Amino acid sequence: MTTQSGGAQMTMGLDVSDRHVHTCFIDHDGLIVEESRLAATSNALRRRFSGGERYRVILEVGVHSPWMSRLLVDLGHEVYVANARRLRA
C-alpha cells in the first residue's frame, strides 16, 4: 500500500491511555518521523486522521481498541490490533 504521494506507506503506533493517545509515525526505513499526543476521544482522532495520508496503524488490545480500530478503519486506515501476550518478544 502507498500514501497519496506515491511513497511507501507510513506506520503509526498508538499507545492508548484513558485520557491520551501517544502516536509514533515510522517511515518505510524504520525512522521516526513524528511523535505526538492527542486526547483519547473520537473527535480528536477524526480531526487528526481524516483525509490526507492513509496509515498502517498498530495498537495494543485494550478497553479503547474496539472503537478506535473501527473509527480508524472507517477513516480509511489499515489497522492491526495486537495482543502483547501473544506476540514474540
C-alpha positions in Angstrom: 0.0 0.0 0.0 1.2 3.5 -0.7 0.4 7.0 0.5 -1.2 9.5 -1.7 2.2 11.0 -2.5 3.2 7.6 -4.0 5.8 6.7 -1.4 5.7 3.6 0.8 3.0 3.6 3.5 3.9 5.1 6.9 3.3 3.0 10.0 1.8 4.6 13.1 1.9 3.1 16.5 -0.7 4.2 19.1 -0.1 4.0 22.9 -3.5 4.5 24.4 -4.4 5.5 27.9 -7.8 6.6 29.3 -7.1 10.3 28.6 -4.5 10.4 25.9 -3.2 8.7 22.8 0.5 8.9 22.1 1.4 8.5 18.4 4.7 7.5 16.8 5.0 7.7 13.0 7.6 5.5 11.4 8.6 5.7 7.7 9.4 2.7 5.5 13.0 2.8 6.6 12.1 2.5 10.2 12.9 6.1 11.1 10.7 8.0 13.5 9.1 10.9 11.5 6.8 12.3 14.1 5.6 11.8 17.7 2.6 13.5 19.2 -0.1 13.3 21.8 -3.8 13.9 21.5 -6.9 13.4 23.5 -8.4 9.8 23.6 -11.7 10.9 22.0 -13.3 10.2 18.7 -13.4 13.9 17.8 -9.6 14.3 18.4 -8.9 11.1 16.3 -11.2 12.3 13.5 -9.6 15.7 13.3 -6.1 14.3 13.2 -6.6 11.3 10.9 -9.4 12.3 8.5 -8.4 13.0 4.9 -4.8 13.1 3.7 -2.5 10.2 4.1 -3.5 6.6 4.9 -1.5 4.9 7.5 -0.8 1.3 8.7 -1.9 1.6 12.4 -0.8 -0.7 15.2 -2.4 -0.5 18.6 -2.5 -2.8 21.6 -5.6 -4.7 22.7 -7.3 -2.7 25.4 -10.5 -1.0 26.5 -10.4 1.6 23.7 -9.1 -0.7 20.9 -12.5 -1.8 19.6 -14.0 1.7 19.0 -10.6 3.2 17.9 -9.9 0.5 15.4 -13.4 0.8 13.9 -13.1 4.5 13.7 -9.6 4.4 12.0 -10.8 1.7 9.5 -13.8 3.9 8.7 -11.4 6.8 8.0 -9.5 4.6 5.5 -6.6 3.3 7.5 -5.2 -0.2 7.7 -5.5 -1.2 11.4 -3.9 -4.1 13.3 -4.8 -4.7 16.9 -2.0 -6.6 18.7 -2.3 -8.7 21.8 1.1 -8.2 23.5 0.7 -11.6 25.3 0.5 -13.4 22.0 3.5 -11.7 20.3 7.0 -12.9 20.4 9.4 -10.7 22.3 
